[in-house]
C-alpha cells in the first residue's frame, strides 16, 4: 500500500496495542511490522525494529493508559523508527493515558495529560491520531505534532441504530460535563432515522471521589419513564457511577439501561458489579484489549465492538493525504 511521498506504509503495535494492530492490518491488506518489544533483565523496556523502515510511512498503534511501560514502549518504538530513517512516524493512540488529569483542580497536583503529551513528543513524531481523549481541549497541548482526534460515536451509533430501532429511548449523559457528547450521539441517531428527536437526559449528582456517588444525590433532568436509557461516555472504569445512575433510572420507570463507553477500563471488581447491577448491557470498543475471563465475569452483560475499521480508515486516509473530516461526526 503506497501513495504518498513518505514511502510504503508499515504498522507496528506495542504490547498493549498489538491485538488491535493485528485487526487493523488485514483491513489494509498488510501484515504487522516485525519488532521486538521486551524487557532487559532489570525490567527496563527494550525495543528493536526487526525490518527495514527507511523511507517508510510508519504507524505505531498503542494503548498508553495504565502501566507507565505502555507509554514508554510507544515512545521508544517511535524513536527507533525515527533513528531508522522512517519517512514519517505517526502514533495511533487507542486509549490515551493520564487524560483524566487534564487540569489543576486542587493544590499540589500535576496536570498528567500535559506531561504524557510532552513525553510522547520527545521522540519527535510527525503526527498523532487519538481515539476519544477524555477532554478534547487536551489535544491543544501538542506543540510540535500534527494531531487528529477521532470519536467512538461512529462505532456506537451504527450498532445502536440496529438495537434501538422501533424502541422508545433517550440518550443520557452521566453528568453535566458529558452533555455535548450526549447531544452529538442523539443527533447522529436522529440522522440515522432511529429517533424522532435529539433531546437528551442529564443525570446530575455529587461525587465525593472519582467513581463514587453520594447516596441519594442523583437527580434526573428529563423524562425516562417507559423508555430505554442509553448512557454515553468516553470511558467506564469501576462502573460505580453508571450503576447508581441505572438505579435512579429504573426507579424513575426506565424499562432498559444501555451504556456505551469507548474505553472499557473495568478496574477492581467492575465486571462483577455490572453483572449484579440493573444495567441491561454495556458496550465498549477494543481500544483496550479485554481479557475473555474478565468478560465472562460480567455474565454476558459486556459486549466489545471493534474500533479497527475506524482506525484503519484513518490510517489509510493519513497515508494517502486525504482528509479525516468524514470520520469525525
C-alpha positions as CSV (number, residue, x, y, z in Angstrom):
1,X,0.0,0.0,0.0
2,X,1.6,3.3,-1.1
3,X,0.6,6.6,-2.5
4,X,2.5,9.5,-0.9
5,X,6.0,10.9,-0.6
6,X,6.6,9.1,2.7
7,X,7.0,5.7,1.0
8,X,5.2,2.4,1.7
9,X,3.1,2.0,4.9
10,X,4.2,-0.1,7.8
11,X,2.2,-0.7,11.0
12,X,3.7,-1.7,14.4
13,X,2.0,-2.4,17.7
14,X,3.2,-2.0,21.2
15,X,2.4,-4.9,23.6
16,X,-0.7,-3.1,24.6
17,X,-1.7,-2.2,21.1
18,X,-0.7,-5.4,19.2
19,X,-4.1,-7.1,19.4
20,X,-5.8,-4.1,17.8
21,X,-3.0,-3.6,15.3
22,X,-3.4,-7.2,14.2
23,X,-7.1,-6.4,13.4
24,X,-6.3,-3.3,11.5
25,X,-3.6,-4.7,9.2
26,X,-5.8,-7.2,7.2
27,X,-8.3,-4.3,6.6
28,X,-5.4,-2.6,4.7
29,X,-4.1,-5.7,3.1
30,X,-0.9,-5.5,5.3
31,X,0.9,-7.7,7.8
32,X,2.0,-6.4,11.1
33,X,5.5,-5.0,11.2
34,X,8.1,-7.0,13.0
35,X,9.6,-5.6,16.2
36,X,10.9,-6.9,19.5
37,X,9.4,-5.2,22.5
38,X,10.6,-6.9,25.6
39,X,12.5,-6.2,28.8
40,X,16.1,-6.1,29.9
41,X,17.0,-8.2,33.0
42,X,16.5,-5.2,35.2
43,X,12.9,-4.7,33.9
44,X,13.6,-1.7,31.6
45,X,11.8,-1.7,28.2
46,X,13.9,-3.0,25.3
47,X,12.8,-2.2,21.7
48,X,14.2,-3.2,18.4
49,X,12.6,-3.0,14.9
50,X,13.4,-6.1,13.0
51,X,12.9,-5.0,9.5
52,X,13.8,-2.1,7.2
53,X,11.7,1.0,7.6
54,X,14.0,3.5,5.8
55,X,11.7,5.9,4.0
56,X,8.5,4.1,5.2
57,X,5.3,5.7,6.5
58,X,5.3,4.2,10.0
59,X,2.2,4.0,12.2
60,X,2.5,2.8,15.8
61,X,-0.7,1.5,17.4
62,X,-0.6,1.9,21.2
63,X,-2.8,1.9,24.2
64,X,-0.9,4.1,26.7
65,X,-3.1,4.0,29.7
66,X,-2.3,2.0,32.9
67,X,1.2,0.9,33.5
68,X,3.9,3.5,32.6
69,X,5.6,0.9,30.4
70,X,2.8,1.2,27.9
71,X,3.7,4.9,27.3
72,X,7.5,4.1,27.3
73,X,7.1,1.3,24.7
74,X,5.3,3.8,22.3
75,X,8.0,6.4,22.8
76,X,10.9,4.0,22.3
77,X,9.3,2.4,19.2
78,X,8.7,5.9,17.7
79,X,12.3,6.8,18.4
80,X,13.6,3.5,16.9
81,X,11.6,4.3,13.7
82,X,12.9,7.8,13.6
83,X,16.6,6.6,14.1
84,X,16.0,4.0,11.3
85,X,15.2,6.8,8.9
86,X,11.5,6.3,8.6
87,X,9.9,8.8,6.2
88,X,7.2,9.7,8.7
89,X,6.1,8.5,12.1
90,X,2.5,8.6,13.4
91,X,1.2,7.5,16.8
92,X,-2.2,5.8,16.7
93,X,-3.3,6.1,20.4
94,X,-6.3,3.9,21.0
95,X,-6.5,4.9,24.7
96,X,-4.7,7.9,25.9
97,X,-3.3,7.6,29.4
98,X,-3.4,10.3,32.2
99,X,-6.1,12.1,30.3
100,X,-8.4,12.4,33.3
101,X,-5.7,14.6,34.9
102,X,-6.4,17.5,32.5
103,X,-6.5,20.4,34.9
104,X,-5.0,21.6,38.2
105,X,-8.2,21.2,40.2
106,X,-6.5,21.0,43.7
107,X,-3.3,22.3,45.3
108,X,-0.1,20.2,44.8
109,X,-1.4,18.2,41.9
110,X,0.1,17.8,38.4
111,X,-1.5,18.1,35.0
112,X,-0.8,14.5,34.0
113,X,-2.1,14.7,30.4
114,X,0.3,17.6,29.7
115,X,3.3,15.5,30.9
116,X,2.2,12.5,28.9
117,X,2.0,14.6,25.7
118,X,5.4,16.1,26.3
119,X,6.9,12.7,26.8
120,X,5.3,11.4,23.5
121,X,6.8,14.4,21.7
122,X,10.3,13.6,22.9
123,X,10.6,11.1,20.0
124,X,9.6,13.8,17.5
125,X,6.7,12.1,15.8
126,X,5.2,13.8,12.8
127,X,1.5,13.1,13.6
128,X,-0.7,11.5,16.2
129,X,-4.2,10.0,15.9
130,X,-6.1,9.7,19.1
131,X,-9.4,7.9,19.8
132,X,-11.7,9.7,22.3
133,X,-9.4,11.5,24.7
134,X,-11.2,12.4,27.9
135,X,-11.1,16.2,27.4
136,X,-10.9,17.3,23.8
137,X,-9.1,20.5,24.7
138,X,-6.1,18.5,25.8
139,X,-5.2,17.9,22.2
140,X,-4.2,21.6,22.1
141,X,-1.2,20.7,24.3
142,X,0.6,19.0,21.4
143,X,3.1,21.7,20.4
144,X,5.1,20.0,17.7
145,X,2.9,17.3,16.4
146,X,0.0,17.4,13.9
147,X,-3.0,15.8,15.6
148,X,-6.3,14.2,14.7
149,X,-9.0,13.4,17.3
150,X,-11.4,10.6,16.5
151,X,-14.6,9.7,18.4
152,X,-16.3,6.4,19.3
153,X,-19.6,7.7,18.2
154,X,-19.5,6.3,14.6
155,X,-18.8,2.9,16.1
156,X,-21.5,3.1,18.7
157,X,-24.3,4.7,16.7
158,X,-24.0,2.2,13.8
159,X,-24.6,-0.6,16.3
160,X,-27.1,1.2,18.5
161,X,-29.2,2.1,15.5
162,X,-30.0,-1.6,14.9
163,X,-30.5,-2.3,18.6
164,X,-32.9,0.6,19.2
165,X,-34.9,0.8,16.0
166,X,-38.6,0.9,16.8
167,X,-37.9,1.4,20.6
168,X,-38.8,4.4,22.7
169,X,-35.4,5.6,24.0
170,X,-33.5,8.6,25.2
171,X,-29.8,9.3,25.1
172,X,-28.4,10.2,28.6
173,X,-25.3,12.0,29.9
174,X,-24.0,10.7,33.3
175,X,-23.0,14.2,34.2
176,X,-23.3,17.8,33.1
177,X,-19.8,17.7,31.6
178,X,-20.9,15.0,29.1
179,X,-23.8,17.0,27.7
180,X,-22.0,17.9,24.4
181,X,-21.2,14.2,23.8
182,X,-24.7,13.0,24.5
183,X,-26.1,15.7,22.2
184,X,-23.8,14.5,19.4
185,X,-24.9,10.9,19.8
186,X,-28.6,11.9,19.9
187,X,-28.1,13.9,16.7
188,X,-26.4,11.1,14.9
189,X,-29.1,8.6,15.9
190,X,-31.7,11.0,14.6
191,X,-29.9,11.3,11.3
192,X,-29.9,7.5,11.1
193,X,-33.7,7.6,11.4
194,X,-33.8,5.8,14.7
195,X,-35.0,8.7,16.9
196,X,-37.7,11.2,16.2
197,X,-35.9,13.9,18.1
198,X,-32.5,14.6,19.6
199,X,-33.4,15.5,23.1
200,X,-31.2,14.2,25.9
201,X,-31.5,13.5,29.6
202,X,-28.8,14.5,32.1
203,X,-28.0,12.7,35.4
204,X,-26.7,15.2,37.9
205,X,-25.0,14.0,41.1
206,X,-22.5,14.8,43.8
207,X,-19.3,12.8,43.7
208,X,-17.1,12.6,46.9
209,X,-14.4,10.9,44.8
210,X,-13.8,9.5,41.3
211,X,-16.2,6.6,40.6
212,X,-18.2,7.3,43.8
213,X,-21.7,8.8,44.1
214,X,-23.1,10.3,47.2
215,X,-26.2,8.4,48.3
216,X,-29.4,10.0,47.2
217,X,-27.7,12.7,45.2
218,X,-28.7,11.5,41.7
219,X,-31.1,13.9,40.0
220,X,-32.6,13.2,36.6
221,X,-33.1,16.2,34.3
222,X,-35.6,14.8,31.8
223,X,-38.1,12.1,31.4
224,X,-37.1,8.4,31.3
225,X,-40.4,6.7,32.2
226,X,-41.2,3.7,29.9
227,X,-38.1,4.4,27.8
228,X,-34.8,2.7,27.2
229,X,-32.0,4.9,28.5
230,X,-28.7,5.0,26.6
231,X,-25.8,6.4,28.6
232,X,-22.8,7.5,26.5
233,X,-19.4,8.3,27.9
234,X,-15.7,8.2,26.9
235,X,-14.8,5.5,29.4
236,X,-16.1,3.2,32.1
237,X,-13.8,2.4,35.0
238,X,-15.2,0.9,38.2
239,X,-18.7,1.2,36.9
240,X,-19.8,2.9,40.1
241,X,-21.3,6.0,38.5
242,X,-23.3,4.1,35.9
243,X,-24.6,1.5,38.4
244,X,-26.0,4.3,40.6
245,X,-27.4,6.1,37.5
246,X,-29.1,2.8,36.5
247,X,-30.7,2.5,39.9
248,X,-32.1,6.0,39.6
249,X,-33.3,5.5,36.1
250,X,-35.1,2.2,37.0
251,X,-36.7,3.9,40.0
252,X,-38.0,6.6,37.6
253,X,-39.6,4.0,35.3
254,X,-36.9,3.3,32.7
255,X,-37.5,-0.1,31.0
256,X,-33.9,-0.8,30.0
257,X,-30.4,0.6,30.6
258,X,-27.8,0.5,27.9
259,X,-24.3,2.0,28.3
260,X,-21.8,2.8,25.6
261,X,-18.3,3.9,26.6
262,X,-15.4,4.0,24.1
263,X,-12.9,2.7,26.6
264,X,-13.6,-0.2,28.9
265,X,-11.1,0.1,31.8
266,X,-13.1,-2.2,34.2
267,X,-10.8,-1.8,37.2
268,X,-11.2,-3.6,40.6
269,X,-14.4,-5.7,40.6
270,X,-16.2,-3.7,37.9
271,X,-17.4,-6.8,35.9
272,X,-18.9,-8.5,38.9
273,X,-20.6,-5.3,39.9
274,X,-22.1,-4.8,36.5
275,X,-23.4,-8.4,36.5
276,X,-25.3,-7.7,39.7
277,X,-26.5,-4.3,38.6
278,X,-29.7,-3.0,37.0
279,X,-27.8,-2.2,33.8
280,X,-29.1,-4.2,30.8
281,X,-25.9,-4.2,28.7
282,X,-22.6,-2.3,28.4
283,X,-20.8,-1.8,25.1
284,X,-17.2,-0.8,24.8
285,X,-14.6,-0.9,22.0
286,X,-11.4,-2.8,21.8
287,X,-9.4,0.3,22.3
288,X,-8.2,-1.6,25.4
289,X,-7.7,-5.3,25.0
290,X,-10.3,-7.2,27.1
291,X,-9.5,-10.3,29.0
292,X,-12.1,-13.0,28.0
293,X,-12.0,-14.4,31.5
294,X,-12.9,-10.9,32.9
295,X,-15.7,-10.5,30.3
296,X,-17.2,-13.8,31.4
297,X,-17.4,-12.4,35.0
298,X,-19.9,-9.9,33.7
299,X,-22.4,-12.6,32.9
300,X,-22.8,-11.6,29.3
301,X,-23.6,-8.0,30.1
302,X,-20.5,-6.6,28.5
303,X,-20.0,-6.6,24.7
304,X,-17.0,-5.4,22.7
305,X,-17.3,-3.5,19.4
306,X,-14.2,-3.1,17.3
307,X,-12.5,0.2,16.5
308,X,-10.3,-1.5,13.9
309,X,-12.3,-0.4,10.8
310,X,-12.4,3.3,12.0
311,X,-8.7,3.4,12.8
312,X,-7.8,1.5,9.6
313,X,-9.7,4.1,7.6
314,X,-7.9,6.9,9.5
315,X,-4.5,5.3,8.8
316,X,-5.4,4.9,5.1
317,X,-6.6,8.5,4.7
318,X,-3.5,9.8,6.5
319,X,-1.2,7.8,4.3
320,X,-2.9,8.8,1.1
321,X,-3.1,12.5,2.1
322,X,-6.9,12.5,2.4
323,X,-9.0,14.5,4.9
324,X,-10.1,12.7,8.1
325,X,-13.2,15.0,8.4
326,X,-15.5,12.3,7.1
327,X,-14.6,10.2,10.1
328,X,-15.4,12.9,12.6
329,X,-19.1,13.5,13.1
